[in-house]
Amino acid sequence: MRPGVFCDYIAREIKDALNQVTTESSLVDTPLLKEISPVSASESNYATGPLTKTLYVEDVFGTKYKISIEDLKHVQNVGWVTYDKAKELDVHYDRDLECYVISTPEYKERIKKERQALRGRM
């Protein structure tokens, strides 16, 4: 069973830490951050993922930054990858292994036959 995804919590923790840096003295005498946006979920896809949370930060010189927190997929023999990379690798979730695996031609052929068999029953 997969544990929960905590992108929102992590984003809020980062925002709070950045707010402290702008209000308290830190390594530099003058805070370099001017503005920190609220946490945005506009890039999240709640149906299929990823659950992305975004912060926008502006420094005192007017340069803007984007801080993005995204949950990753664990792909067997590859490691943790973004959803875009997983799509590129063509993966599927294996319930027995409890992780994503790269779809092989044999797997695709088996799934195709199973779908055709199901359509034949209808």
RODO-2510 file (C-alpha; in nm, 4 decimals, decimal comma):
residues 122
     n   res          X          Y          Z
     1     m     0,0000     0,0000     0,0000
     2     r     0,1283     0,3437    -0,0949
     3     p     0,1687     0,6024     0,1786
     4     g     0,0097     0,9437     0,1436
     5     v     0,1523     1,2219    -0,0682
     6     f     0,2575     1,5314     0,1243
     7     c     0,3381     1,7902    -0,1445
     8     d     0,1065     2,0478     0,0122
     9     y     0,2591     2,0066     0,3571
    10     i     0,6156     2,0281     0,2213
    11     a     0,5315     2,3381     0,0161
    12     r     0,3835     2,5120     0,3209
    13     e     0,6899     2,4233     0,5300
    14     i     0,9153     2,5752     0,2610
    15     k     0,6953     2,8863     0,2421
    16     d     0,7100     2,9295     0,6215
    17     a     1,0897     2,8906     0,6180
    18     l     1,1223     3,1473     0,3382
    19     n     0,8951     3,3885     0,5264
    20     q     1,1214     3,3568     0,8309
    21     v     1,4260     3,4391     0,6191
    22     t     1,2623     3,7589     0,4940
    23     t     1,1601     3,8773     0,8419
    24     e     1,4525     3,7618     1,0584
    25     s     1,8187     3,8420     1,0234
    26     s     2,0064     3,5637     0,8518
    27     l     2,3476     3,5123     0,6975
    28     v     2,3248     3,8503     0,5271
    29     d     2,2336     4,1817     0,6902
    30     t     1,9598     4,2631     0,4390
    31     p     1,7056     3,9991     0,3375
    32     l     1,7349     3,9194    -0,0339
    33     l     1,3782     3,7953    -0,0788
    34     k     1,1187     4,0591    -0,1468
    35     e     0,7987     3,8665    -0,2174
    36     i     0,6763     3,5090    -0,1707
    37     s     0,3537     3,3953    -0,3349
    38     p     0,0912     3,1738    -0,1732
    39     v     0,1213     2,8000    -0,2408
    40     s    -0,0407     2,7245    -0,5762
    41     a    -0,1897     2,3910    -0,6854
    42     s    -0,2701     2,5068    -1,0397
    43     e    -0,0261     2,2580    -1,1975
    44     s    -0,1608     1,9576    -1,0018
    45     n    -0,3476     1,6780    -1,1740
    46     y    -0,5568     1,5234    -0,8976
    47     a    -0,6874     1,2437    -1,1232
    48     t    -0,3618     1,0901    -1,2484
    49     g    -0,0832     1,2936    -1,0895
    50     p     0,1513     1,4518    -1,0314
    51     l     0,0408     1,6488    -0,7289
    52     t     0,2480     1,9599    -0,7868
    53     k     0,2632     2,2579    -0,5539
    54     t     0,4342     2,5755    -0,6647
    55     l     0,5709     2,8883    -0,4986
    56     y     0,6891     3,1977    -0,6806
    57     v     0,9583     3,4087    -0,5171
    58     e     1,0942     3,7504    -0,6120
    59     d     1,4247     3,8872    -0,4879
    60     v     1,5038     4,2518    -0,4131
    61     f     1,6553     4,2913    -0,7616
    62     g     1,3304     4,1920    -0,9342
    63     t     1,4397     3,8441    -1,0462
    64     k     1,1609     3,5871    -1,0146
    65     y     1,2016     3,2207    -0,9197
    66     k     0,9721     2,9209    -0,9323
    67     i     0,9928     2,6573    -0,6577
    68     s     0,8072     2,3404    -0,7493
    69     i     0,7315     2,0389    -0,5302
    70     e     0,6148     1,7277    -0,7180
    71     d     0,5638     1,3698    -0,6060
    72     l     0,7709     1,1191    -0,8018
    73     k     0,7129     0,7648    -0,9277
    74     h     0,9399     0,4774    -0,8282
    75     v     1,0284     0,2754    -1,1387
    76     q     1,1970    -0,0619    -1,0875
    77     n     1,5630    -0,0644    -1,2005
    78     v     1,5476     0,3088    -1,2788
    79     g     1,4725     0,4852    -0,9492
    80     w     1,2571     0,7853    -0,8676
    81     v     1,1455     0,9790    -1,1760
    82     t     0,9037     1,2595    -1,2613
    83     y     0,5681     1,1780    -1,4176
    84     d     0,6899     1,3155    -1,7512
    85     k     0,9932     1,0864    -1,7462
    86     a     0,7720     0,7895    -1,6466
    87     k     0,5460     0,8648    -1,9428
    88     e     0,8513     0,8747    -2,1677
    89     l     0,9696     0,5387    -2,0286
    90     d     0,6186     0,3901    -2,0827
    91     v     0,5626     0,2386    -1,7392
    92     h     0,2739     0,0610    -1,5687
    93     y     0,2076    -0,0144    -1,2027
    94     d     0,2749    -0,3702    -1,0872
    95     r     0,0642    -0,4565    -0,7813
    96     d     0,2806    -0,7534    -0,6837
    97     l     0,6028    -0,5497    -0,6845
    98     e     0,4251    -0,2378    -0,5515
    99     c     0,6124    -0,0113    -0,7917
   100     y     0,6128     0,0944    -1,1551
   101     v     0,7896    -0,1171    -1,4158
   102     i     0,8791    -0,0448    -1,7770
   103     s     0,6226    -0,1949    -2,0144
   104     t     0,7809    -0,4637    -2,2305
   105     p     0,6571    -0,5702    -2,5768
   106     e     0,5434    -0,9017    -2,4180
   107     y     0,3379    -0,7146    -2,1583
   108     k     0,1762    -0,4953    -2,4232
   109     e     0,0891    -0,8004    -2,6360
   110     r    -0,0640    -0,9814    -2,3368
   111     i    -0,2746    -0,6773    -2,2460
   112     k    -0,3869    -0,6409    -2,6088
   113     k    -0,5024    -1,0062    -2,6173
   114     e    -0,6831    -0,9716    -2,2839
   115     r    -0,8678    -0,6611    -2,4065
   116     q    -0,9685    -0,8355    -2,7289
   117     a    -1,0951    -1,1331    -2,5283
   118     l    -1,3014    -0,9023    -2,3088
   119     r    -1,4505    -0,7273    -2,6124
   120     g    -1,5407    -1,0661    -2,7592
   121     r    -1,7487    -1,1487    -2,4483
   122     m    -1,9558    -0,8311    -2,4729
***
